[in-house]
Amino acid sequence: KCLIVDDSLVTRKLLKRAFERANYIVDMAKNGQIGVEMMKQSIYDVVFMDLDMPVMDGLEATRELRRWEDVRRPGARQPICALTGSNLNDTEKARLVELKAAGLDVFETKPANIPRLFKVVDDVSDMFS
């Protein structure tokens, strides 16, 4: 089961279609605030989280979820893969430290490379099992 949190309807539909074809149950949220509420209600194998969204961005959503998990689900943690349209330039590379500190587990760029995202699912399954 996976959650796609992205303000782009095109991205949400593309990822949903790809993961449903691979027999995943897929939920979607259009911003971080909705995504956090969904993650509090359900456990996902992986969450794909856009960083740049209105209402609540992916970084703040991850921070909020991690604070909540520390109190409500100590020792349990949902794996989150950050998705961003930014390339890994020097500024973004420096930001990786901040992203990891916030609790993001994996970082991928958009446009989404579907085979790489399936590998992310395999990798986080190994990390969190």
VORO-450266 format. One line per field, with one value per residue (C-alpha): residue number from 1; residue in three letters; y, z, x. Coordinates in steps of 0.05 Angstrom, whole numbers, plus 5000, padded with zeros to 4 digits. Last residue first. Layout:
N
num <- (NUM, ...) .
residu <- (ala, ...) .
v <- (Y, ...) .
w <- (Z, ...) .
u <- (X, ...) .
//
This chain:
129
num <- (129, 128, 127, 126, 125, 124, 123, 122, 121, 120, 119, 118, 117, 116, 115, 114, 113, 112, 111, 110, 109, 108, 107, 106, 105, 104, 103, 102, 101, 100, 99, 98, 97, 96, 95, 94, 93, 92, 91, 90, 89, 88, 87, 86, 85, 84, 83, 82, 81, 80, 79, 78, 77, 76, 75, 74, 73, 72, 71, 70, 69, 68, 67, 66, 65, 64, 63, 62, 61, 60, 59, 58, 57, 56, 55, 54, 53, 52, 51, 50, 49, 48, 47, 46, 45, 44, 43, 42, 41, 40, 39, 38, 37, 36, 35, 34, 33, 32, 31, 30, 29, 28, 27, 26, 25, 24, 23, 22, 21, 20, 19, 18, 17, 16, 15, 14, 13, 12, 11, 10, 9, 8, 7, 6, 5, 4, 3, 2, 1) .
residu <- (ser, phe, met, asp, ser, val, asp, asp, val, val, lys, phe, leu, arg, pro, ile, asn, ala, pro, lys, thr, glu, phe, val, asp, leu, gly, ala, ala, lys, leu, glu, val, leu, arg, ala, lys, glu, thr, asp, asn, leu, asn, ser, gly, thr, leu, ala, cys, ile, pro, gln, arg, ala, gly, pro, arg, arg, val, asp, glu, trp, arg, arg, leu, glu, arg, thr, ala, glu, leu, gly, asp, met, val, pro, met, asp, leu, asp, met, phe, val, val, asp, tyr, ile, ser, gln, lys, met, met, glu, val, gly, ile, gln, gly, asn, lys, ala, met, asp, val, ile, tyr, asn, ala, arg, glu, phe, ala, arg, lys, leu, leu, lys, arg, thr, val, leu, ser, asp, asp, val, ile, leu, cys, lys) .
v <- (4903, 4978, 4980, 4920, 4948, 5015, 4986, 4948, 5009, 5052, 5001, 5010, 5085, 5074, 5034, 5091, 5148, 5206, 5272, 5288, 5278, 5225, 5231, 5174, 5172, 5239, 5249, 5323, 5311, 5275, 5335, 5384, 5344, 5338, 5414, 5419, 5374, 5418, 5481, 5447, 5423, 5359, 5374, 5405, 5376, 5343, 5277, 5259, 5185, 5172, 5107, 5103, 5097, 5054, 5057, 5102, 5105, 5160, 5206, 5197, 5184, 5252, 5288, 5247, 5265, 5339, 5339, 5301, 5350, 5408, 5381, 5360, 5429, 5447, 5490, 5493, 5441, 5438, 5377, 5323, 5262, 5190, 5149, 5076, 5012, 5054, 5052, 5085, 5138, 5182, 5175, 5201, 5262, 5276, 5271, 5319, 5371, 5355, 5371, 5337, 5269, 5201, 5129, 5069, 4995, 4961, 4908, 4927, 4958, 4997, 5024, 5051, 5079, 5114, 5143, 5174, 5197, 5232, 5263, 5290, 5316, 5357, 5377, 5315, 5265, 5194, 5141, 5068, 5000) .
w <- (5156, 5150, 5110, 5066, 5049, 5039, 4985, 4949, 4948, 4924, 4869, 4846, 4846, 4802, 4752, 4751, 4737, 4762, 4727, 4779, 4826, 4880, 4953, 5004, 5079, 5096, 5171, 5179, 5190, 5123, 5088, 5124, 5103, 5033, 5030, 5016, 4956, 4936, 4936, 4899, 4844, 4852, 4801, 4828, 4808, 4875, 4904, 4975, 4993, 5061, 5100, 5155, 5224, 5284, 5345, 5383, 5349, 5382, 5411, 5364, 5307, 5317, 5315, 5253, 5219, 5232, 5206, 5144, 5130, 5141, 5089, 5040, 5038, 5074, 5044, 4975, 4952, 4938, 4971, 4936, 4981, 4958, 5019, 5026, 5056, 5085, 5154, 5159, 5198, 5217, 5147, 5119, 5164, 5144, 5070, 5077, 5107, 5058, 4996, 4941, 4974, 4941, 4963, 4924, 4936, 4900, 4848, 4801, 4753, 4814, 4823, 4752, 4750, 4817, 4797, 4733, 4767, 4823, 4776, 4730, 4790, 4811, 4885, 4906, 4963, 4936, 4988, 4982, 5000) .
u <- (5228, 5241, 5305, 5288, 5220, 5253, 5297, 5242, 5196, 5255, 5267, 5194, 5208, 5269, 5227, 5176, 5225, 5184, 5195, 5216, 5274, 5282, 5304, 5298, 5286, 5256, 5258, 5268, 5342, 5345, 5314, 5360, 5422, 5394, 5390, 5465, 5454, 5395, 5438, 5495, 5449, 5409, 5355, 5291, 5224, 5219, 5198, 5216, 5210, 5178, 5183, 5131, 5160, 5144, 5189, 5142, 5075, 5035, 5088, 5148, 5099, 5067, 5134, 5153, 5086, 5096, 5167, 5146, 5089, 5137, 5185, 5131, 5099, 5035, 4979, 5012, 5063, 5138, 5168, 5128, 5120, 5119, 5098, 5119, 5093, 5036, 5005, 4937, 4900, 4959, 4987, 4921, 4922, 4994, 4976, 4918, 4965, 5020, 4978, 4939, 4932, 4929, 4918, 4944, 4934, 4991, 4980, 5037, 4986, 4961, 5031, 5037, 4966, 4974, 5042, 5014, 4950, 4987, 5037, 4982, 4941, 5002, 4996, 5032, 5025, 5024, 5009, 5028, 5000) .
//
